[in-house]
Amino acid sequence: MTSDAPAESITTSKSQLAYEWLRDRIVSHRFTPGYRLVLSQLATELGVSTVPVREAIRRLEAEGLVTYEKNIGAQVALVDEGEYVTTMQTLAVVEGAATGFSAPLLTAEDLARAHAINERMRDTLEHFDPRRFTELNEEFHSALFLHCPNEHLIDLVHRGWSRLRMLRNSTFSFVPGRAVESVAEHAELIALIEDEADPIEVELAARRHRTATIDALLKFQHAQG
């Protein structure tokens, strides 16, 4: 049993490497929707056997980034434009709940970190980079649900983020004015937590913050139409 442990560890490491490599290419759109994921080709490119690649693809399938069809095989999931709104609505619920659960457990140091991240977001507004702003946005929200005791909720949040990355590089690319509002709402959310507001109130505020982004995008699309 002891002799098998190193081999198992190596396989796990290679599987993680394959997962991160594939996921990065999917969410960055280097592997576009419908792109076929051929095990042998991917394994050759990564310099591994097909086993860790297959395991990585299964993980990505569970996250909704990959689909598998008989006689076709694995491919990057096709984008349904309406799915963006559905994903955002779902994320509003799970991210809001995770933030509500975490709020009473956040320390002054945790909140100071959230403030600092939000200030970095504010600093980016002058020379706006939507991708960087989105990265900081995720970092900010991660800081607020840092102590959520429900690991299943956290997993759902990260799955939602992964799906959003594949559907759109950044909502803020389409509605840059939303970034200014978002920073202001972040400050209000921190203030609620600092004032020890009821966790349900924090949850609902976090949910409204997310759905406001959906509303801004839909308003933009309507105006363009």
C-alpha positions, 0 to 999 in steps of 0.5 A: 500500500505504501509503495502505491502512494507515490504513484497515486500522488503523481497521477493526482498531480498530473490530473490537476495540471491537466485540469488547470491547463484545460480550464484556463484555455476554456475560460480564456476562449482559446478553446472556443465553444464546440471545440473537440477535446481529443484525449490523445492529442491533449495528452501528447501536448501535455506530455502525460497519459490519457488517464489524467486528461480524462479525469480533468475532463470529467471535472470540467464536465461536472462544472458545465464547461465541457459536454460529452456526447456519444459518437462525438466525444468531449467538447467545450460546452456551447454558449447559450446567451440566455444562460448568462442571465440564468447563471447570474441569477443562480450566483446571486442566490448562492453568493448572497447566502455564502456572504450572509453566513460568513458576515458574523465571522469576519474580523476587522482584519478581513474587512480591512482587506476587503476595503483595500481590494475595493480601493484597488478597484476604484483606482482602476476606474480611471484607466479601465481594464474590464478583465482586471476589474473582474479579477479584483471583483472576484477577490473582493467577494471571496474576502467577504465569504471567506468564513462561510462554513458551508463548503457546498455553497462555496463550491457552487459559487466557484462553479458559477464564476467558472461558467460566467468566465466562459460565457463572457470575459467580463460584463463590465466590458459591455456596461463599463458604467456599472463598475462605478456603481459596483464599487459604491455598492461594495462599500455599502456592503462592507458598512453593513457587515461592520455595523453587525447587520442581521446576516439575512440583511447582508445576504439580501444586499449581496444578492441585490448587488449581483442582480443589479449587474444583470439589470444593467446588462439587460438595459444596455442590450435593450438600448442597443436593440 
